[in-house]
Amino acid sequence: MLALTRLSMPYARRRSSVASVVTLMSMQVFVQYVKPVQTGYPQDSDSRLLAAAAKHTSGQAAMSNYLRESTTLFTYKDPVSPHLAAVAEQRVVHDDVIVSSVKQQLQRFTAELQRLGPSSKGLTLVETAGGVASPGPSGTLQVRCSVGSVVCLGPSRCGMIGWLIGSLWCMHFVAASLP
């Protein structure tokens, strides 16, 4: 199983997340979607929106079974950067708690795939709140909380190649400084 960390852009993230999940489901790959931190909740819920859109887009009941879970781990009401929302709501979630929670989700999904049988393929899509250099609730860059292989997805709009290259460089240099 591969854990795919989706480091998103605000405008394109939902469309590309839904497209990624629907494509994987059409390839008979079991998908788990995890949003570690969501701000603007409950009005804005990427996991709820993704689950509804994937179910609607897939069109086939059998295919919709491939989305095994779509969940949000930590939520804040204010629709602002997680580090600002955490301070405003006096609920700072530390990086180690976020990483541990994501790892628990990955372990549970891995166990589920093993129960489904040796031919079961699965992928976890972990979507951050903002881009790679966006701060999490503790103020640390979210890229420092990566827990697996990272694939960076971005829109094809003009100017996005520069954003994508900058994100990849940020991930490369931050990951090089991790113990």
N, C-alpha and C positions, 0 to 999 in steps of 0.2 A: 504494500500500500504506500502511496506517495501522499505526503501532506503538502498541499499547494497553498502557499501564502499569497493572497491576492492583495497587493498594495495599491490602493485605488485612487482614482481621481473623482472628486465629488460629482461631476456632471455625467460621467460615463459609467460609473461603477455598477449601477443597477442593471443597465442594459447588458453590459459585458458579463456580469455575474450570472444573470438569467441565461444568456446565450451559452455561456460555458457549461452551466448545469444541464441545460436541455441537450446540448451536444453530447455530453458524457452519458446522460441517460439513454440517448438514442444508440449509443455504443454498448449498452448494457453494462455500464459501470455504475456501481452503487456510489452515491454521493452523500457526504455529510458537509453541511455548511455551518460554520461557526463564526459568529461575530463577537469577538471578545469584549468590545466596548461599544456601546451605542449611546449617542447623545440625542436629545430631542424625543426621548421615549416617554410615553407610548405612542404619540402621534406619528413619529417616524420610527419604523422598525424594518430594517433591511431584511432580517431573517423572515419575518412574517410576509413581507412583500415578495421575497424570492420564492418562498414556498407556494404562495398563491399563483404567482406568475408561471412558475415551473409546472404546476399542476394544470393550469389553463393552457399553456403553450404545448405541453406534451400531447394533449388531446387523447391519449390512450391510457386507460386505467392501468394496464400492465406496465407501461413505461413509467407512469408516475410513481410506482413502487420503488423505483431506483433512487429517488430522493429519500434517504433513510431518516435524515434529521436536518432541521434548520433551526438553529438556536442562537440566542444572545445570552452572554454570560453576565455582564455587568452593565447596568443602565443608569443614565442620568436624565433628568427632565429637561434641563436647558439645552437648546440646540446650538451649542458652542463647542469649541475645542475641549477634549476630555480633561485636560489639566485645569482649565478654567471652571468647568462644570463640577469637578471633584472638589475644588476649593469652595465654590459657592454653596455646594450641598454638604460640605464638611464630611465627605466620604472618599478619601483618597485610597484607591486600590493600588497596592504596590506591585511592581513588576513580577516578583517571584510568585505572587498569588495568581496573577494573570497567566503566567507561563505554566504553573502547576495545573490550573483549571483547564487550559487548552490541552495539555498533555493527558489529563484524565479523559477528556472527550476523545482524543485520538486512540487511547488505549481501549476505551469502551467500544469504539467503532471497529477497531482491529479485531477484538474478541467476537463481535457480531459477524464480521466477515468470515472468521474461522468457523463459526457455527453454520454459516450458509454453505460452506464447502470449499474445497481447494481450488475450484475454477472461478470463484467469486473475485471480481476485480473491484477495487474501491479507491476513492480519492476524497480527501478532505480539503475543502476550500475554506481557508481562514482569511477573512477580510478585515483589514484594519480600518480605523476611523481616520480617514485622510491618507496622505502619502507617507512615504518611508521616513521622512524627516519631521512628520507631525508628532507632537508630544502626546504620550498616553496620560492617564490620570495622575501619575507620579511626576510628570514633567519630563521623563526620559523619552528619547526617540523610540518610537514603536518598533523600528527595525531591530533594536536590541532585544526584543522579546520574541524573535523568530525561534520556532521550535522544530523546523524541518527544512526540507528542500524548498527553495523559494523560486517562484516563477513570477515575473513582473508582467502584468497585463496593462495595456493602456489603449486609449482610443486612437483611431487613425486620422484624426483631425489635424489640420495644419498646425505645426508648432509642437506637437506632442512627442515627436522623436527626441527633441532636446530634453523634454521632461523625463522621458523614459531612460535616456542615457544618463541624465543626472541622478535618477533614482538608482540605477544599476551601480554607478560609481559610489554613491552613498552607501549602498548595501555592501559593496566590496570593501571599502575602507573601514566601515563600522564593524563588519564581521571579522576583519583582520585584527581588530583591537580587542575582540572578545577572548576571554580565557579558554 
